[in-house]
Amino acid sequence: MNKRILQVFFGIFSLLSNPVYGAVNKMDIAMQERQGVVTMHGNPVTLIGPEIKVGEKAPDFTVQATDLSEAKLNDFKGKLKLICSVPSLDTPVCDMEIHRFNQEASQIASDAQIIFISMDLPFAQKRFCAAAGINNVKTFSDHRYADFGRKYGVLIKDLRLLSRAIFIIDKDDVVRYVEYVKELGTEPDYQAALDALKSAASPASSPAIR
């Protein structure tokens, strides 16, 4: 019996010592809940994850592309990234937002990429983009892991949706601009985000703070 207990103990110890498990465990321990940052129809919601701030190194994340392959921040190394998190593409405000950025994408630098991340299934994202003619924006699903939502502080606790936010990340993966939209049903500040994206393209520019 004692030998069996020791085997179980060392098995658990080995699991906890595993780098992959350890990373997940540390993330869970460090998980934050933020209240009063965002409202839905005027009612406060609870966000899970830290507040991302300008000047920080952007956290890596894993999401799914429309073909179910996994994508990470590192896949866009050397590019400017404007990342929009939205509750669902199949809602009026999100529809307006992705159309606006899809239109603007044709006028931004070739080394910049606009990315939309939501909890929509990859299949639904693919159908939406095909039907809506969205071809200048890349869409990714956070449905499987909620990894982006947790790491960027946009996961709505009770709904398992992402709140509306914009993050601009430069070629060195440093956060240059952040907007957590205060009311879920309102659009972001497009002009401020586009100006910040242009500013981030200049090596001598300073980060924008919202």
PAKEMAR-143508 format. One line per 3 residues: number of its first residue (from 0); their letters; for each residue x, y, z of N, C-alpha, C. Coordinates in pm, whole numbers, plus 32768, in hexadecimal, padded with zeros to 4 digits. Atoms other than C-alpha are relative to their C-alpha. Example, Ala and Ser with C-alpha at 12.3 -4.5 7.8 and 13.67 -1.06 7.14 Angstrom:
BEGIN
0> AS> 8059:7F89:8000:84CE:7E3E:830C:805A:8078:8000 | 7FAE:7F89:7FFA:8557:7F96:82CA:7FB3:806D:8049
//
This chain:
BEGIN
0> MNK> 8053:7F87:8000:8000:8000:8000:8056:807D:8000 | 7FA8:7F8C:7FF8:8115:80F2:8060:8047:8017:7F7C | 7FBC:7FF4:807F:81C9:80A6:7F1B:7FA3:803E:7F97
3> RIL> 8062:7FCC:805F:808B:80EF:7E57:7FEA:8095:8017 | 8012:7F71:7FE0:805C:823D:7F0A:8075:8051:7FCD | 7F89:7FBA:802F:81C0:829F:7EB9:8000:800D:7F68
6> QVF> 8006:7FFB:8091:818A:8249:7D4B:7F9F:806D:7FD1 | 8062:7F99:8022:8054:8325:7D3D:8039:808A:801A | 7FC7:7F7E:7FDB:810A:843F:7DEF:8065:802E:7F98
9> FGI> 7F9A:7FDA:8060:8230:843A:7D00:7FC5:8016:7F74 | 8043:7FE8:8080:8144:8422:7BD7:7FC6:808B:7FFA | 8038:7F7A:7FFA:8091:855F:7C43:806F:8069:7FFB
12> FSL> 7F8F:7FA3:7FFD:81DE:8609:7C89:803A:8012:7F73 | 7FCA:7FF9:8088:8259:85B4:7B2B:7FA5:8051:7FA5 | 8060:7FB5:8050:811A:8640:7A91:800B:8095:801A
15> LSN> 7FF7:7F72:7FDC:8135:8786:7B4F:8083:803D:7FD2 | 7F7D:7FCE:802B:82A2:87A3:7AEA:8008:800E:7F69 | 7FFF:7FF8:8091:824C:8780:797A:7FF3:8092:7FD4
18> PVY> 8003:7F74:8028:8290:88D0:78CA:7F7B:802D:7FC8 | 807F:7FDA:803C:8148:88CB:7809:7F97:8011:806C | 8061:7FF7:7F95:8072:8882:7939:801F:8077:805A
21> GAV> 7FD8:7F92:7FA9:8139:897A:7A07:7FD7:8086:7FC9 | 8025:7F80:803D:80F9:8A90:790E:7F6B:8019:800E | 8091:7FF2:7FF1:7F83:8A4D:7913:7FDB:801D:8090
24> NKM> 8020:7FEE:7F72:7F7F:8A32:7A8D:8020:808E:802E | 7FDA:7F78:7FD9:8037:8B7C:7ABA:7F9F:8066:7FC7 | 805F:7FA4:803E:7F49:8C24:79C7:7F7D:8002:804E
27> DIA> 807C:8007:7FB3:7E1C:8BA8:7A8D:800D:8049:8085 | 7FEA:7FC0:7F7E:7EB2:8C1E:7BD5:8001:8098:7FF2 | 7FF1:7F6F:8014:7EFE:8D74:7B44:7F85:803F:7FC1
30> MQE> 8075:7FCD:8045:7DA6:8D95:7AA2:7FBB:806E:8051 | 8040:7F8F:7FBF:7CFE:8EDE:7AEF:7F70:800F:7FD1 | 8087:7FDA:8026:7B96:8F4B:7AF0:7FF5:8098:800F
33> RQG> 800B:7F6D:7FFF:7B50:90B7:7A96:7F6E:8026:7FEC | 808C:7FD7:8003:7A02:9157:7AD7:7FF4:8095:7FE7 | 801A:7F72:8016:796E:92A1:7A68:804C:803C:7F8B
36> VVT> 7FB4:7FCD:8072:7A51:92BE:7936:7FA7:800B:7F85 | 8056:8009:8076:7948:925F:7836:7F70:7FEA:802D | 808E:8017:7FE4:77CD:926B:7833:7FBD:7FC3:7F85
39> MHG> 8053:8036:806B:76C8:91B4:7768:7F72:8032:8017 | 8082:7FBC:7FED:7588:927C:7738:7FFF:804D:8084 | 7FF5:7FB1:7F86:7604:9351:7858:801C:7FB3:807E
42> NPV> 7FE7:8054:7F8B:7638:922B:7943:8090:7FCE:7FFF | 7F73:802A:7FFB:779C:91E0:79B7:800F:7F6A:7FED | 7FDD:808D:800F:7838:9097:794D:808B:7FEB:803B
45> TLI> 7F7D:8021:7FC7:7966:8FE4:79DF:805A:7FCB:7F92 | 7F9D:802D:8061:7A98:8FBF:7905:8069:7FAA:8046 | 7F98:8057:7FCC:7B92:8EA8:793C:8083:801F:7FB8
48> GPE> 7F7D:7FE7:803A:7D02:8EEE:7907:8034:808A:8022 | 7FC1:7F81:7FDC:7DF5:900E:7937:7FDF:806F:7F9D | 800B:7F8E:805A:7DD8:9169:78A5:8083:800F:7FB4
51> IKV> 7F88:7FED:8053:7ECC:9185:7784:801E:8095:7FF7 | 7FDA:7F73:7FFF:7F8D:92CA:778D:8067:801F:7F94 | 7FA3:7FD3:8066:804C:9391:768C:808F:7FF7:8034
54> GEK> 7F74:800D:7FDB:81C0:934A:7690:8026:7F74:802D | 7FE5:8089:7FD6:819C:91E2:7705:8020:7FA7:7F88 | 7FED:8068:8066:8213:90B5:7643:7F7B:7FB9:7FEE
57> APD> 8081:803F:8019:80E1:9020:759D:8005:7F6C:8021 | 8002:8090:7FE1:8086:8EC9:762C:7FE7:7FAD:7F83 | 801D:805C:806D:8093:8DA8:7538:7F78:7FBF:801D
60> FTV> 8083:8040:7FEE:7F4A:8CF3:7501:7FEC:7F99:7F92 | 8023:8066:8063:7EB4:8BCD:7445:7F6D:800B:7FDF | 808A:7FF9:8031:7D78:8BEC:7374:7FF3:7FA1:7F89
63> QAT> 8017:8058:8072:7CDC:8B28:7256:7FDA:8050:7F84 | 8024:7FC6:8081:7CCF:8B8E:70E9:7F82:7FBD:7FCC | 807D:8037:8036:7BA0:8B47:7010:8010:7F73:7FCB
66> DLS> 7FEA:808A:802C:7C44:8A04:6F98:8022:7FA4:8077 | 7FEA:8047:7F82:7C67:8993:7106:8094:7FF3:8027 | 7F73:8000:7FDA:7DE1:89BE:7103:8015:8065:8070
69> EAK> 7FE3:7FA4:7F92:7E7C:8A6A:722F:8058:8073:7FD0 | 7FB1:7F89:8021:7F09:8BC9:7213:802D:8041:8082 | 7FC7:7FBD:7F8B:7FE3:8C8A:7304:802E:808C:7FD9
72> LND> 7FCE:7F7A:801A:805C:8DEE:7327:8080:7FFB:7FB0 | 7F7E:800C:8041:81B3:8D7C:72B4:7FF4:7FE9:7F69 | 8015:8015:808F:811D:8D22:7161:8003:8084:7FB3
75> FKG> 8003:7F7C:803F:810D:8E99:711D:807C:8053:8027 | 7F82:7FBF:7FDC:8270:8EE6:7189:802F:8058:7F8D | 7FD0:7FA4:8066:82FB:9013:70D1:7F93:8052:7FBE
78> KLK> 806F:7FB0:8034:81A3:90A4:7089:7FC4:8056:806D | 8053:7FB4:7FA5:80DA:91B6:712A:7F7B:7FB6:800B | 807E:8048:7FEC:7FA3:911B:71C2:7F97:805C:8040
81> LIC> 8073:7FBF:7FC0:7E55:91C4:7203:7F9D:7F91:801D | 8054:8070:7FD6:7D90:90C4:72CA:7F80:8034:803F | 8082:7FDA:7FCB:7C1D:90F3:7307:7FC0:7F85:8040
84> SVP> 8051:8069:7FC3:7B67:9019:7402:7F70:8030:7FFF | 808E:7FDC:800A:79EF:9013:73D3:7FAB:7F8E:8038 | 8056:806A:7FCA:78C9:8F55:7470:7FD9:7F97:7F98
87> SLD> 8027:805D:806B:784B:8EBC:7328:7FF6:804C:7F7E | 8007:7FBE:8083:786F:8F11:71B9:7F70:800F:7FD2 | 808C:8002:802D:76FE:8EC5:718C:7FA7:8059:8057
90> TPV> 804F:7F9C:7FB8:7686:8FF9:7249:8013:8085:7FB8 | 7FFA:7F85:8050:763F:9155:71BA:807E:8054:8015 | 7F8C:7FAB:7FE7:775A:9214:7265:807F:7FBE:7FD0
93> CDM> 7F89:8048:802E:785F:9109:7221:8005:7FFC:7F68 | 800A:7FFF:8092:77E5:90F9:70B9:8033:8086:7FC9 | 7FD2:7F7B:802C:781A:9271:7093:8096:8010:8016
96> EIH> 7F72:7FF1:7FDF:796E:925D:713B:8059:7FB6:7F9D | 7FA9:804C:8059:79FD:914A:7060:7FF9:8036:7F71 | 800A:7FC3:8084:7978:91EF:6F25:8054:8080:7FF8
99> RFN> 7FB2:7F84:7FFF:7A18:9339:6F88:8096:7FE1:7FF5 | 7F71:8020:8004:7B6C:929C:6FC8:8025:7FB5:7F81 | 7FE5:8043:807F:7B51:91C0:6E93:8016:8067:7F92
102> QEA> 7FF2:7F93:8061:7B26:92FF:6DC9:8083:804C:8015 | 7F87:7FB4:7FE1:7C43:93B3:6E7B:807E:7FAF:7FE2 | 7F8B:8056:8010:7D2C:9287:6E52:8045:8015:7F79
105> SQI> 7FC5:7FEC:8085:7D5E:92D4:6CE2:8059:807C:7FFA | 7FB4:7F84:8001:7DF7:9423:6D40:8073:8001:8064 | 7F93:8004:7FA0:7EE7:93B6:6E50:807B:7FBE:7FC3
108> ASD> 7F82:8035:8032:8050:934A:6E26:7FF8:7F69:7FEA | 8002:808E:8022:8093:91F6:6D8E:8039:7FA9:806F | 7FC7:804D:7F91:8151:9190:6EC7:7FA8:8005:807C
111> AQI> 805F:7FFC:7F91:801D:91C1:6FA0:7F91:7F9A:7FE7 | 806B:8064:800B:7F12:90BB:6FE8:7F91:801F:8064 | 8074:7FED:7FA9:7DB4:90F0:7073:7FC6:7F76:801F
114> IFI> 802C:8083:7FCE:7D39:8FCB:7144:7F83:8010:8057 | 8077:8002:7FAB:7BE2:8F86:71D8:7FFB:7F7A:8049 | 800A:8079:7FAE:7BBA:8E8D:72F5:7F7B:8002:804B
117> SMD> 807F:800B:7FB8:7A6D:8E16:7380:7FEE:7F70:802E | 8021:8087:7FD3:79CE:8CE8:7422:7FAE:7FB2:7F98 | 8047:8047:806A:791A:8C91:72DF:804F:7F85:7FD5
120> LPF> 7FBC:8077:8034:7968:8B35:725C:8047:8022:7F7D | 7FB8:7FE4:807D:7A66:8B32:713F:7FA8:7FF2:7F84 | 8058:8015:8073:795C:8AAC:7050:7FA4:8079:7FEC
123> AQK> 805A:7F8D:8007:7873:8BCD:70A3:804C:807C:7FCF | 7FB0:7F8F:802F:798B:8CCA:7071:8018:7FF7:7F6A | 7FE5:8014:808F:79DC:8C36:6F1D:7F85:8022:7FAD
126> RFC> 807C:7FE4:8049:7870:8C44:6EAD:7FE2:8096:8001 | 801D:7F71:7FF5:7847:8DA8:6F2E:8057:8050:7FA0 | 7FA5:7FB2:8054:797C:8E2C:6E7A:7FE3:7FEB:7F6C
129> AAA> 8021:801C:808C:791C:8D80:6D35:7F82:804B:7FD5 | 807E:7FBF:8021:77BB:8E0A:6D3F:800C:8098:8001 | 7FF5:7F6F:7FEF:7827:8F68:6DAA:806F:803D:7FAB
132> GIN> 7F95:7FCC:8053:794D:8F86:6CBB:8076:8036:804F | 7F8E:7FD6:7FAC:7A4E:8FAA:6DD1:807C:7FB6:7FD1 | 7F89:8043:8037:7B9B:8F64:6D29:8084:8044:8025
135> NVK> 7F86:7FB9:7FD9:7C92:905C:6DBD:8020:7FF2:8094 | 7FF1:8013:7F70:7C6D:8FF0:6F28:8009:7F6A:801C | 7FF7:808C:7FD6:7CD6:8EA9:6FC8:7FAB:7FEC:807D
138> TFS> 8053:801D:7F8C:7BE0:8E0D:70BC:8030:7F80:8043 | 7FD6:8074:7FB1:7C32:8D18:71D3:7F9C:7FE9:8070 | 805D:8026:7F96:7B63:8C5C:72D3:804A:7FE2:8081
141> DHR> 7FC8:801B:7F7B:7BB0:8C59:7448:7FAA:7F9B:804A | 8063:8056:7FC1:7A9B:8B5D:7488:803E:7F88:8049 | 7FCB:807C:7FC9:7B75:8A2F:74D0:8046:8015:8086
144> YAD> 7FAE:7FEF:7F88:7C66:8AB6:75D5:7FDF:807C:8053 | 8012:7F7E:7FC1:7BF2:8C17:762C:8087:803B:802A | 7F77:7FD9:7FDC:7D69:8C55:762F:8018:8095:7FEB
147> FGR> 7FF1:7F71:8019:7D62:8DAC:7590:7FAF:8050:8066 | 8057:7FB8:7FA3:7C3E:8E1B:7669:803B:800B:808B | 7FC7:8001:7F79:7CEA:8DB8:77AD:8080:8054:8008
150> KYG> 7F7E:7FBC:7FFB:7E40:8E45:7755:7FF6:8095:7FE4 | 800E:7F73:8023:7DC0:8F90:76CD:7F91:8044:8050 | 8060:7FC3:7FA4:7CB9:8FC9:77D9:7F7D:8027:7FC1
153> VLI> 807D:7FDE:8043:7B89:8FC3:76F4:7F98:7F90:8009 | 805F:806E:7FF3:7ADD:8E7E:7759:7F93:8025:8064 | 8071:7FDF:7FA8:7983:8EC7:77E6:7FDA:7F83:804E
156> KDL> 800B:8076:7FAA:795D:8DDC:790C:7F80:7FB2:7FEE | 807F:8047:7FFF:77EC:8D88:7908:7FCC:7FDB:7F75 | 8033:8017:8087:77BA:8D89:778E:805E:7FAE:7FA9
159> RLL> 7F97:803F:8052:78FF:8CEE:770E:8001:803B:7F73 | 7FED:7FB3:8079:7908:8DF9:7603:8075:805E:8017 | 7F96:7F9C:7FF4:7A19:8EF5:75BB:7FC4:808C:7FFF
162> SRA> 802D:7F76:8003:79E5:9061:7609:8042:8048:7F8A | 7FCC:7FB5:8073:7A27:9166:74FE:807C:804F:802A | 7F82:7FBC:7FE0:7B8C:91E3:74FF:8057:8004:7F84
165> IFI> 7F9F:7FF6:806C:7CA6:924C:7418:808C:8004:803D | 7F73:8001:7FD7:7E18:9201:7444:8056:8011:7F83 | 7FA0:7FF0:806D:7F2A:9280:7360:8088:7FD4:8033
168> IDK> 7F82:803D:7FD7:806B:91B9:7375:8066:8015:7F90 | 7F9E:7FE0:8068:81A7:9222:72BE:804E:7F85:7FD3 | 7FB3:806E:803C:82A2:9150:71FD:8054:7FB4:8067
171> DDV> 7FB3:8040:7F95:8360:9106:733E:7FA6:7FC6:806C | 8065:8036:7FA3:821F:9090:73EA:7FF3:8051:8080 | 8018:7FA4:7F91:820E:91BF:74CD:7F77:8041:7FEB
174> VRY> 8085:7FC4:8009:80B1:9246:7518:800D:8097:7FF0 | 7FF4:7F72:801E:808F:93A0:7480:7F7E:804D:8018 | 8082:7FBD:7FF0:7F1C:93EA:74B0:7F9D:7F9B:8039
177> VEY> 8068:8055:7FC4:7DFC:9360:757F:7F80:8051:8010 | 8084:7FC8:7FDD:7C89:93AE:758B:7FA5:7F8F:802B | 806B:8057:7FD1:7B9A:92E8:7663:7F7F:8051:7FF4
180> VKE> 807B:7FB4:8016:7A4A:9362:75E1:7FA6:7FEF:8079 | 8045:8004:7F7E:797F:93BD:7714:7F75:7FC2:7FFA | 8085:803B:800F:7828:9359:7694:8004:7F9C:7F8D
183> LGT> 7FF2:806E:8060:7814:920C:75DF:7FBA:801C:7F7B | 804F:7FE8:8079:7711:928A:74E8:8028:8079:7FB0 | 7FD3:7F8B:804B:77D6:93B7:746C:807D:7FE0:7FAF
186> EPD> 7F8C:8014:8057:78DC:93D1:735C:807D:803C:803F | 7F83:7FC8:7FCD:7A4A:9414:73A6:801E:8086:7FBD | 7FD3:7F82:803C:7AFE:9558:7354:8058:7FDC:7F87
189> YQA> 7FB8:802A:8078:7B5E:9502:71EF:8076:805B:7FE0 | 7F99:7FA2:802B:7C21:963D:71A5:8079:7FFB:805C | 7F90:8006:7FA1:7CF1:9627:72E3:8053:7F82:7FE7
192> ALD> 7FB8:807D:8019:7D49:94BD:7294:8050:8007:7F7E | 7FBA:7FF6:8080:7DA4:9508:712A:8076:8060:800A | 7F91:7FA1:7FEC:7E76:9634:7192:8071:7FBD:804D
195> ALK> 7F9B:8046:7FB0:7F28:955C:7294:804A:7F99:7FAC | 7FC1:8062:8058:7F68:9452:718B:8068:8045:7FA6 | 7FA1:7FB5:8053:800A:9556:70A8:8077:802D:8052
198> SAA> 7F95:7FD2:7FA8:80D1:95DC:71CC:805F:7F8E:8023 | 7FAD:8074:7FDC:814B:947F:7229:805B:7FD7:7F8D | 7FAD:8022:8074:81D6:945C:70C8:807F:8053:7FFC
201> SPA> 7F8A:7FA9:7FFB:82CC:9573:7117:8059:7FD6:8073 | 7FA6:802D:7F95:83FD:94F9:71DE:8013:8065:806F | 7FE7:7F99:7F9C:841D:9646:7290:7F83:8027:804D
204> SSP> 807E:7FDA:7FC0:82B3:9652:7301:7FF8:7FCF:808F | 8018:8027:7F74:823B:9639:7469:7F7E:7FB2:8008 | 807C:804D:7FF1:8132:9542:74E0:7F8A:805B:801F
207> AIR> 807B:7FB5:7FE5:7FCB:95C1:74EB:7FBB:7FC4:8079 | 8045:802E:7F87:7F0A:95AE:7630:7F6F:802B:7FF9 | 808F:7FE5:8000:7D8F:9594:7640:7FC8:7FEE:808B
//
